[in-house]
Amino acid sequence: MSHRNKPSPSDSAAGRGRGRGRGPGPAQSVPAVRPSVPFAPPAAPGPAIGSSTSTPPLAAVASASSSSSMAPEAVTAGVEKLALQQAAPLSSSKALRIPRRPGFGTLGQKIQVRANHFLVQVADRDLHHYDVAITPEVTAKSIRRILVNLLVTKYLKTNLGNRIPAFDGNKNLYTAGRLPFESQDFVIKLSDDDRKGSSAASASASGSASKKREREFKITIRFAAKVELQNLIQFLRCQQRETPQDTIQALDVALRALPSEKYNISGRSFFSPLLGQQGSLGGGIEYWRGYYQSLRPTQMGLSLNIDYPYSADVSARSYYEPILVTDFVEKHFNLDLSRRLSDQDRVKIKKALRGIKVEVRNNENIRGYKVTGISKEPLYELMFTLDDNATKKSVVQYFHEKYGIQLRYLNLPAIQAGSDAKPAYLPMEVCSIASGQRYTKRLTETQVTALLKANCQRPQERENYIKQIARQNNFNNDKYAREFGISVAADLPLVDARVLQPPMLKYHDSGKEKMVNPQMGAWNMINKKMYGGGTVQHWTCINFSRRVNRDVPSQFCAELISMCVSKGMIFKREPLIPIISAQPNAIERALAELHDKCKKTGKNLDLLIIILPDSKGSYGTIKRKCETELGIVSQCCLPNHAYQMKKQYLENVSLKINVKVGGKNLVLRDADLHNIPFLSDMPTLILGADVTHPQPGEDSAPSIAAVVGSIDWPLVTQYRAIVSAQMHRQEIIQDLYKTTVVPNKGIVPGGMIRELLMAFYKKTNRKPDRIIFYRDGVSEGQFSQVLLHEMDAIRQACASLQAGYQPRVTFVVVQKRHHTRFFPADHRRRDQTDKSGNILPGTVVDTKICHPWEHDFYLNSHAGIQGTSRPTHYHMLFDENNFTADGFQTLTNNLCYTYARCTRSVSIVPPAYYAHLAAFRARYYIEGEMSEGDSASRGGGGRVMLDLPAVKDNVKEVMFYC
């Protein structure tokens, strides 16, 4: 899936549970099934959650927590599978009714898999939390760590009472036992040698450009709170609901303390050449291996989750090669250094070098500098004033006389260090880029491809790498782990899993094969016709490619139409107007002129086939023009595919075209028979929602929210999409329900949910009695906030349509950005792996490594293609439909076989997938090709642009985003 820019990883221990209250609350009341009647006239805006209404409030204040009389004891790996019938947990004063797990699933073939969660035991220790303040303020975590390490080295046996503290690099310090003081100030001196000598800081700290300096800092350590290990014990035993985040964080910091001293840190991941293979990406950039680490509470106790960093997080593992600056410039810009640079090249080089650290070696001495710019003049023209006699001398002459260096690249500018008022000039050929500096700029496509290829690991290779990391870190002999009484298991645990049966799929009865039983998550369209073939009466084609000769578009369209007809579509052979070719530099004008010609015929286009230009960068412009200005449903094709006309490609395009013109490719057989539990028994609206955020650095670009809703119950294959722009990096969807004041009408209700409810009723003539809401992209730290706001919006949207209208709602978070991975228990058994060596499609896990008591599970619904499959984590936050574990797991797995764009099961439930596609499409409307990763928004001026062009009504009626 494409870049999403979501908040912190879902299974980051630091993000879990902060501010997230839990409480049992009374049993939920489920509204009685009401007969399907038309929506009443719009009422006034519905009441907010928690007001006087028959709907049970989401937020309920529960009784205060009672203290436990249980004696403290070790948190051990022997916590058994938790019985769901235990006494109700102690409640929190900030309770949200997160539903308890209704039971464990039982359907499917029982197997075992290995999970990358190492079991953790914690001895009984007296944990304490201290605040750390450093004066003058230091923002760099690496320098803060150096200062605290110097303090510990100096005062360990005296003021610290032999306590080895664990420091998080910010303001939190933890000890296993109380320090001899409540608050104390320490004075620490930091020299350049200290900065350079620290292995953790060597990548980020530079030396002085002059003689060695020494700075003095005051460090204040002040007692903050006692950390109760007993709270963690009770939580793991389901005796309290609120996550003991402070306890988990203390232990997590202790386990991260030593790696933080040895490796480069990026978020919750570590990178270093010491961790394995590194290599060149080209252009003077190299990659480093790394790993992710987080401590998590699970059913089996605490677990240490170790994994490879995110595949999408390419910048975190990209570093400047420690080479001469001249070599970097030559590689990065492919320049001939013997020639004088153009002004354009000089600007590019200045932008590329500014801010990086370079080193100059003089005999055994290495002096470090930070690049502030480059000289305006080439080296052979550059003069500077000597401090002693105010005479001018050329840089070339100075280096020859002072160091005996005959400079070669005289056409290059010099590196400038220091300020503009007092610059220091250094020839590029004597400067080396300091090692360990992250390359944070955008990688080229070639570099991204090379990086992903280098880091693509098959399951067995990935499992071995994770084990290697655990052995290399040797947590049980870690001085911090010993201090805090932490021990980590040596091997990955075996976890009970089940492989769910794939659903039977239904195609049209006129095909030779009307039923399909997928094998290994895949099937084909041979001898099959689409369940509901769409109709295309009026179409044409426009070609923007100069590589495609004039005959190819007609031949390609003829082949494509033949494929669509063979699959069951009604597709007129002759275009509405003749197929044309147009210049790629005048796309918008050509589309407008084509639209005018079609309008003159008195007919509206059902479909426009577009052969894209040869160069990239036009797709967004085309989609924005067609969908928000002209009201045209379009299908874009790449020139090389149009030229080759391969059958497989034509078949794939026919699947997209069919749903774009209102057809249905396939349905679940049980949906066709009205026989799906929790779906077929009453009108059910399935919603998918996602928010995509702009790239880092796009401060003026909005976030885009998208919600899709099924409109063809009981088949649930067609989804209408609504998109909306909202404030920059705002995760909560703002326009689910809204009201506007209209002159002479007063307050008028609206919003995305309301529109989808009305679309459902318009298509089915029924109002939904059940809503299943799949919400993508929410991190665990945002659960309570998102649930409360968005459920309230759903309730108000329903109430605004008809007084007392309260369909049953199930609210589920869908998470892909997590680090849990599963591996076959025996990689040699072909009956338990797919062709790529991954676990089988349909593998579901809801025991051992899942939440101690909440209703969550991991589902690997797809077959792997390359690398290691990533299961999707489904976490139910609210449920009025009383789903059983088997019921919800089976429904979700079956829906993953209904994705319209391919003949494979997909890794994430389709409504969430469609919402992501729709949100990504909408970003094109306001940013053009910026969605592909450009560093600046077109909004400009720091203003967030919230004016999202509206999709035309005729386009909105179909799945235009596919």
Secondary structure, DSSP 8 states (H G I E B T S, - for coil): ------SS-TT-GGGSSTT------S--------------S--S----TTSSSSS--SB---------------B-TT-----TTS---B--TT-B---B-------SEEEEEEESEEEEEE----EEEEEEEEES----HHHHHHHHHHHHHHHTTTTTTT---EE-SSSEEEEES--S-SEEEEEEEEEHHHHHH-TTTTTT----SSS--EEEEEEEEEEEEEE-HHHHHHHHTTSB-S--HHHHHHHHHHHHHHHHHHSEEETTEEE-GGGS--EEEETTEEE--EEEEEEEEETTEEEEEEE---TT-GGGGEEE-S-BHHHHHHHHHT--TTS---HHHHHHHHHHHTT-EEEEEETTEEEEEEEEEEEEEEGGG-EEE-TTT--EEEHHHHHHHHH------TTSEEEEEE-SSSEEEE-GGG-EE-TT-B--S---HHHHHHHHHHH---HHHHHHHHHHHHHHHTGGG-HHHHHHTEEE-SS--EEEEEE-----EE--TTSS--EE--BTTB---TT---TB--EE-SEEEEE--SSS-TTHHHHHHHHHHHHHHHTT-EE-SS-SS--EE--GGGHHHHHHHHHHHHHHTT---SEEEEE--SSSS-HHHHHHIIIIII---EEEE-HHHHHH--HHHHHHHHHHHHHHTT-B--EEHHHHTT--TTTSSS-EEEEEEEEE---TT-TT--EEEEEEEE-STTS---EEEEEEEESTT--S-TTSSEEEEETTTEEEEE-HHHHHHHHHHHHHSS--SEEEEEEES--GGGHHHHHHHHHHHHHHHHHHHSTT---EEEEEEEE-S----EEESSTT-GGGS-TTS---TTEEE-SSSS-SSB-EEEEE-S---SS----EEEEEEEESS---HHHHHHHHHHHTT--TT-SB--SS-HHHHHHHHHHHHHHHHHHGGGGGT-SS-SS-TT----------HHHHTTTTT-
